[in-house]
Amino acid sequence: MMTIDSIRARAARLQQLNLGLAEEVARWKAAESPLLDAERQAYLQCIQDGIAGLDAAWHALTTAVARMQKDAVPRMEKDAAARRGDSQTSLQSLGANRGPRG
């Protein structure tokens, strides 16, 4: 089951992959290589496309986590209110909240 924590962990892995690809681009731009210029440019373009895809995926996950955290607060408040309501219902069913018998 996916949880907020597991999604956060996936977002962190995406960032690490992204950093690794950025290092790869830097290495290829700085070094001499046996590839022809067109081959090297094609390779670098694909890696940079991968970086853009990872950025988009990271953004999607972090946006979802922010929404889930925002939604969790009202849900937790609603659950707490329901628990308080259940307590009141239980007391009423036991007759604890009845007025004086007349």
N, C-alpha and C positions, 0 to 999 in steps of 0.2 A: 504494500500500500504506500502511496506517495504521501508524504507529510511535508509540512513547511520546512522542517529541518533537512529532509532529503532533497528538497528542491533547492534550498540554500547551498547544500553541498554540491549539487550539480552545477549551479551558477559559479561556484568557486572553481570547480574543475574546468569550466569553460574559460574562465579568466586565465588559468594556468596554461591551457592549450593555446590560447591567444598569445600569451607572452612567448611561448616556445616558437610559434610561427613568426612572431615579430623578430625574434633573435635569428631565425633562419633567413629572413629577408635581409637583415643587416649583414649577416655573414656573406651572403651571395652578392650583395652590392659592393662589399669591401674587397672581396677576394678575386683573384684571377681564376678563371675556370676554363676547362677544356670545351665548354659549350660555345656554340656560335651565339652571337649577340641575340639573334631572334629567338633561339631556344631558351636562353637565359631569361629574356624578357617574358616569354610565354610561361615559363616556370614561375617566375616571380609574380606575374599577374594572377595565376591560379592560386598561389599561396595568399596573395592579398585579397582575393575573392573569399578564400577560406576565413581570413581574419574578419572580413565584413560579415560573413555568415555567423561566425561565433559571436561577434558583437551584437548582432540582431537577436540571436538566441539568448544571450546573457540578458539583454534588455527585456525580452519577453518574460523570462523567469523572474527577474528582480521586480518587474512591474506586478507580476502575479503575486509574489510574496508580499509586496507592500499592500496590495488589495486584500489578501487573506488576513494580514495582521490587522488592517483597518476593520474588516468585517468581524474579526474575532472578538473585538472589544464589545460591540453591541450584543453579540451572541452570548458572551460570557455574562453580561449584565442581565440579559433576558433569562438565561439559565438560573442565575442567582435569584432573580425576582420570582421565577417559577418555583424554586425551592422554598422561598419565603412564603409564597402562596400556598404551597403544599402543606407547610407547617400550620398555617392558619386554618386550612381546611381540616387538617387532622385534629386540631384543638376544637374546632366547631363540632366535629363529629363525636368528640368525646363529651361535649356539653360544657366545656370549660368557658366558652364565651356567651353562654346563655345568661339572660338577665334573671332577676329574682323570680322565683316561682310564685305565682299568685293565685 
